[in-house]
Amino acid sequence: MTDVSRRTFLATAAVSLGAGLAGPGAPSAFAADDGFTDLVDAHVHVWSPDIAAWPLAAAFTKADMQPASFTAEELLATCRPHGVSRVVLIQMSFYGFDNAYMLDCIHRHAPAFAGVAIVDHDKPGVATEMKALKERGVRGFRLYANRKNAEGWADSAGMKAMWECGAEENLAICLLADPDALPAIAAQVAQYPKTPVVIDHFARLGMKRGLGTPDAQGDLDRLVTLADHPQVNVKVSAFYALGAKQPPYDDLAPLVRRLRDAYGSKRLMWATDCPYQLDKGPAGEAHSYAASLELVRDRLDFLSREERLDILRNTARRVFFDGAT
């Protein structure tokens, strides 16, 4: 997936959820709290410019790699100065089902990384492959949850095997979801109540027409209703692509508050979606790693210190690092 296509996936999103936020623009007293350390970024992609060592999937070329390089070492140099010591690596689409580069990063930089792999659910023995990947630091598996895909899960033997293995091995099913897939996702999580589930990027709410329409508000209501299933978690992430798409991202505060009220802080996790959070926006907006972190750590004054630490550290540690300290 190119930089342009990833940026486009939420290019028209706009958060207009109404009032209920007390002064988001003023930094909170938590900004200077040195207890905000050992944080976890729950969603980052890495790749190597060395395509001879780490070949791309057939559908991709080196031109698709934008930026040309975002290695594990570049990632750590970016996140560690901000108190982020652990990162969940999400298998990059450039590599298809070949998780080798991600696994190499996990091995070389243990215990900094956990992984979310991509596997072929139509391939026989998918549960066996999932268990083998767990032994190598993988703690979740990514599914592309558009409406057509999600509605087909109920009839898929491979999906049944994946979701059952997720429950048995405590492996998260991580959904890059479209809003119109939420009803099918709700049916799936109801069928597998012991399978951990993580919804990426606010379920990409408002992707086509913003959040001001009745349809978009209905999508938000459906995401909130998923909170009735205690195994479902949501990533508070990809701020660069949401709403006004400009730091300090205060326009996203009502959305975060609505999800906090529904899920509680212990089922929300922060993530940057780097390296894309490091890009400049279409109007030259200066997105940055710091700006993403600061929204949750410093600006959302409806969050307590404990809730901030849940979102910035504790939830992702529970789901992806087995509560490791």
C-alpha positions as CSV (number, residue, x, y, z in Angstrom):
1,M,0.0,0.0,0.0
2,T,1.5,3.3,-1.0
3,D,1.8,6.4,1.2
4,V,-0.8,8.1,-0.8
5,S,-3.3,5.3,-0.5
6,R,-2.8,5.0,3.2
7,R,-3.2,8.7,3.7
8,T,-6.4,8.6,1.6
9,F,-8.0,5.9,3.7
10,L,-9.2,8.6,6.2
11,A,-8.7,11.7,4.1
12,T,-12.3,12.9,4.4
13,A,-12.8,12.0,8.0
14,A,-14.1,14.8,10.2
15,V,-15.1,14.6,13.8
16,S,-18.1,16.7,14.8
17,L,-19.4,15.0,17.9
18,G,-20.7,18.1,19.7
19,A,-19.9,19.6,23.0
20,G,-18.9,18.0,26.3
21,L,-15.1,18.8,26.3
22,A,-13.7,21.1,28.9
23,G,-10.8,23.1,27.5
24,P,-8.8,20.6,25.4
25,G,-6.4,23.2,24.2
26,A,-4.6,23.8,27.4
27,P,-1.8,21.3,28.2
28,S,-2.5,19.4,31.4
29,A,-0.4,19.1,34.5
30,F,0.6,15.6,33.4
31,A,3.0,17.0,30.8
32,A,5.9,17.2,33.3
33,D,5.0,13.9,35.0
34,D,8.1,11.7,34.6
35,G,6.0,8.6,35.5
36,F,5.0,8.5,31.8
37,T,7.8,6.1,30.8
38,D,8.0,2.6,29.3
39,L,5.1,3.5,27.1
40,V,3.8,1.3,24.3
41,D,3.0,2.3,20.7
42,A,0.5,-0.3,19.7
43,H,0.7,0.1,15.9
44,V,3.8,0.8,13.8
45,H,5.0,-0.6,10.4
46,V,8.6,-1.3,9.6
47,W,10.4,-2.3,6.4
48,S,13.8,-2.5,5.0
49,P,15.2,-0.9,1.8
50,D,17.1,-4.1,1.1
51,I,14.6,-5.9,-1.1
52,A,17.2,-8.5,-2.0
53,A,17.3,-9.7,1.6
54,W,13.6,-9.1,2.3
55,P,11.7,-9.6,-1.0
56,L,8.4,-7.7,-1.6
57,A,5.2,-9.5,-2.4
58,A,4.4,-9.9,-6.1
59,A,1.9,-7.0,-6.1
60,F,4.4,-4.5,-4.9
61,T,7.5,-2.7,-6.2
62,K,10.2,-0.6,-4.5
63,A,8.3,2.5,-5.7
64,D,5.5,1.6,-3.3
65,M,7.8,1.9,-0.4
66,Q,7.2,5.5,0.8
67,P,9.3,6.4,2.7
68,A,11.9,4.2,1.1
69,S,13.1,3.0,4.5
70,F,11.6,2.7,8.0
71,T,13.7,0.0,9.7
72,A,13.5,-1.2,13.3
73,E,16.5,0.9,14.1
74,E,14.9,4.0,12.6
75,L,11.8,3.3,14.6
76,L,13.6,3.0,17.9
77,A,15.5,6.2,17.3
78,T,12.2,7.9,16.8
79,C,10.2,6.5,19.7
80,R,12.7,6.1,22.5
81,P,13.3,9.8,23.2
82,H,9.6,10.1,23.9
83,G,9.5,7.4,26.6
84,V,8.2,4.7,24.3
85,S,10.2,1.5,25.0
86,R,7.8,-1.1,23.5
87,V,6.1,-1.2,20.1
88,V,3.6,-3.5,18.4
89,L,4.9,-4.2,14.9
90,I,2.1,-4.6,12.3
91,Q,3.1,-6.7,9.3
92,M,3.5,-4.4,6.3
93,S,1.4,-5.1,3.3
94,F,4.5,-4.9,1.1
95,Y,5.5,-8.3,2.3
96,G,2.2,-10.1,2.0
97,F,2.1,-13.3,4.0
98,D,5.9,-13.3,4.4
99,N,6.4,-12.1,8.0
100,A,10.2,-12.7,8.0
101,Y,11.4,-9.1,8.3
102,M,9.0,-8.4,11.2
103,L,10.1,-11.6,13.0
104,D,13.8,-10.7,12.5
105,C,13.2,-7.3,14.1
106,I,11.4,-9.0,17.1
107,H,14.3,-11.4,17.5
108,R,17.1,-8.8,17.2
109,H,15.5,-6.2,19.5
110,A,13.8,-8.4,22.2
111,P,11.9,-7.5,24.3
112,A,11.1,-4.2,22.6
113,F,8.7,-5.6,20.0
114,A,5.6,-7.8,19.8
115,G,4.2,-8.6,16.4
116,V,0.9,-8.7,14.5
117,A,1.3,-11.1,11.6
118,I,-0.7,-11.7,8.4
119,V,-1.4,-15.3,7.5
120,D,-3.4,-17.0,4.7
121,H,-6.6,-18.2,6.3
122,D,-7.4,-20.3,3.2
123,K,-4.2,-22.3,3.6
124,P,-4.6,-25.6,5.4
125,G,-3.1,-25.7,8.9
126,V,-3.5,-22.0,9.7
127,A,-3.9,-22.6,13.4
128,T,-0.6,-24.5,13.4
129,E,1.0,-21.6,11.7
130,M,-0.4,-19.2,14.2
131,K,0.9,-21.2,17.1
132,A,4.4,-21.4,15.5
133,L,4.4,-17.6,15.1
134,K,3.4,-17.1,18.7
135,E,6.6,-18.9,19.7
136,R,8.5,-16.2,17.8
137,G,6.9,-13.2,19.4
138,V,3.6,-12.7,17.5
139,R,0.7,-11.8,19.6
140,G,-2.0,-11.0,17.1
141,F,-3.2,-11.5,13.5
142,R,-4.4,-8.9,11.1
143,L,-7.5,-9.2,9.0
144,Y,-8.8,-6.7,6.4
145,A,-12.3,-6.2,7.6
146,N,-14.2,-4.6,4.8
147,R,-17.9,-5.5,4.6
148,K,-17.6,-8.2,2.0
149,N,-14.7,-9.9,3.8
150,A,-16.4,-9.7,7.2
151,E,-19.7,-11.0,6.0
152,G,-17.9,-14.1,4.5
153,W,-16.2,-15.1,7.8
154,A,-19.1,-17.1,9.1
155,D,-18.8,-19.5,6.1
156,S,-15.0,-19.8,6.2
157,A,-13.4,-22.8,7.8
158,G,-10.1,-21.0,7.9
159,M,-11.6,-18.1,9.7
160,K,-13.2,-20.5,12.2
161,A,-9.8,-22.0,12.8
162,M,-8.2,-18.6,13.3
163,W,-10.8,-17.3,15.7
164,E,-10.8,-20.5,17.7
165,C,-7.0,-20.5,17.9
166,G,-7.1,-16.9,19.0
167,A,-9.3,-17.9,22.0
168,E,-7.2,-21.0,22.8
169,E,-3.8,-19.2,22.6
170,N,-4.8,-15.7,23.7
171,L,-3.9,-14.3,20.3
172,A,-5.7,-11.1,19.3
173,I,-7.6,-10.8,16.0
174,C,-6.7,-7.3,14.8
175,L,-9.2,-5.7,12.4
176,L,-8.4,-3.0,9.9
177,A,-12.2,-2.4,9.8
178,D,-14.4,-0.3,7.6
179,P,-17.4,1.2,9.4
180,D,-19.9,-0.8,7.2
181,A,-18.4,-4.0,8.4
182,L,-19.2,-3.3,12.1
183,P,-22.5,-5.4,12.0
184,A,-20.7,-8.4,10.7
185,I,-17.9,-7.9,13.2
186,A,-20.4,-7.7,16.0
187,A,-21.9,-11.1,14.9
188,Q,-18.4,-12.6,14.8
189,V,-17.3,-11.4,18.2
190,A,-20.6,-12.6,19.7
191,Q,-19.8,-16.1,18.3
192,Y,-16.3,-16.1,19.7
193,P,-16.6,-14.4,23.1
194,K,-13.2,-15.6,24.3
195,T,-11.2,-14.4,21.3
196,P,-9.4,-11.1,22.0
197,V,-10.2,-8.5,19.3
198,V,-8.6,-5.2,18.5
199,I,-10.2,-2.6,16.2
200,D,-7.6,-0.4,14.5
201,H,-7.8,3.4,14.0
202,F,-11.2,4.1,15.5
203,A,-12.7,1.6,12.9
204,R,-11.8,4.3,10.3
205,L,-15.0,6.2,11.2
206,G,-16.1,8.9,8.7
207,M,-13.8,7.7,5.9
208,K,-16.1,8.7,3.1
209,R,-18.3,11.6,4.3
210,G,-17.0,12.7,7.6
211,L,-18.8,12.1,10.9
212,G,-21.5,14.8,10.6
213,T,-24.0,12.6,8.7
214,P,-26.7,10.4,10.2
215,D,-25.0,7.3,8.7
216,A,-21.7,8.2,10.3
217,Q,-23.3,8.8,13.6
218,G,-24.9,5.3,13.3
219,D,-21.5,3.8,12.6
220,L,-20.2,5.4,15.8
221,D,-23.1,4.1,17.7
222,R,-22.3,0.6,16.4
223,L,-18.7,0.9,17.4
224,V,-19.8,2.0,20.9
225,T,-22.2,-1.0,21.1
226,L,-19.3,-3.3,20.5
227,A,-18.1,-2.3,23.9
228,D,-20.8,-4.7,25.2
229,H,-18.3,-7.5,24.3
230,P,-15.6,-7.4,26.9
231,Q,-13.0,-8.9,24.6
232,V,-13.0,-6.0,22.2
233,N,-10.4,-3.2,22.4
234,V,-10.0,-0.1,20.2
235,K,-6.9,1.7,19.0
236,V,-6.9,5.4,19.5
237,S,-4.6,6.0,16.6
238,A,-3.7,7.5,13.2
239,F,-4.4,11.1,14.3
240,Y,-2.6,12.5,11.2
241,A,-5.4,11.1,9.1
242,L,-8.5,12.0,11.1
243,G,-10.7,15.0,11.5
244,A,-8.9,18.3,10.7
245,K,-5.6,16.3,10.3
246,Q,-3.6,19.0,12.0
247,P,-1.8,19.0,15.3
248,P,-2.6,19.3,18.2
249,Y,-5.6,17.1,17.1
250,D,-8.0,18.6,19.7
251,D,-10.9,18.1,17.4
252,L,-10.6,14.4,18.1
253,A,-11.2,14.8,21.8
254,P,-15.0,14.2,21.7
255,L,-14.4,10.9,19.8
256,V,-11.9,9.7,22.4
257,R,-14.2,10.8,25.2
258,R,-17.2,8.9,23.7
259,L,-15.0,5.7,23.4
260,R,-13.6,6.1,26.9
261,D,-17.1,6.4,28.3
262,A,-18.1,3.2,26.5
263,Y,-15.0,1.0,26.7
264,G,-13.2,2.4,29.7
265,S,-9.6,3.3,29.5
266,K,-8.5,-0.3,30.0
267,R,-9.7,-1.3,26.6
268,L,-8.3,1.7,24.6
269,M,-4.7,1.8,23.4
270,W,-2.7,4.6,21.8
271,A,-0.8,4.2,18.6
272,T,0.9,6.4,16.0
273,D,0.7,4.3,12.8
274,C,4.3,5.4,12.1
275,P,6.0,6.1,9.8
276,Y,2.9,7.9,8.4
277,Q,2.5,10.0,11.6
278,L,5.9,11.5,10.7
279,D,4.8,12.8,7.3
280,K,3.8,16.3,6.4
281,G,0.1,16.6,5.5
282,P,-1.3,17.7,2.1
283,A,-1.3,21.3,3.3
284,G,2.2,21.0,4.8
285,E,1.0,20.2,8.3
286,A,3.8,19.4,10.6
287,H,2.7,16.0,11.9
288,S,5.2,14.4,14.4
289,Y,5.6,11.6,16.9
290,A,5.5,14.1,19.8
291,A,2.2,15.6,18.6
292,S,0.5,12.2,18.6
293,L,1.7,11.3,22.1
294,E,0.9,14.7,23.5
295,L,-2.8,14.5,22.6
296,V,-3.3,11.7,25.1
297,R,-0.6,12.4,27.6
298,D,-1.0,16.2,27.9
299,R,-4.2,17.6,26.4
300,L,-7.3,15.5,27.1
301,D,-8.3,17.0,30.4
302,F,-11.2,14.5,30.9
303,L,-8.7,11.7,31.4
304,S,-7.2,11.0,34.8
305,R,-3.6,10.1,35.2
306,E,-4.5,6.4,35.5
307,E,-6.6,6.5,32.4
308,R,-3.7,8.1,30.4
309,L,-1.4,5.3,31.5
310,D,-3.9,2.7,30.6
311,I,-4.2,4.1,27.0
312,L,-0.5,4.8,26.6
313,R,0.8,1.7,28.2
314,N,-1.2,-0.8,30.2
315,T,-3.8,-1.9,27.7
316,A,-1.3,-2.7,25.0
317,R,0.9,-4.4,27.5
318,R,-2.0,-6.6,28.5
319,V,-3.0,-7.5,25.0
320,F,0.3,-7.8,23.3
321,F,3.0,-8.3,25.9
322,D,1.2,-10.6,28.4
323,G,1.4,-8.0,31.1
324,A,5.2,-8.0,31.1
325,T,7.0,-5.3,33.0
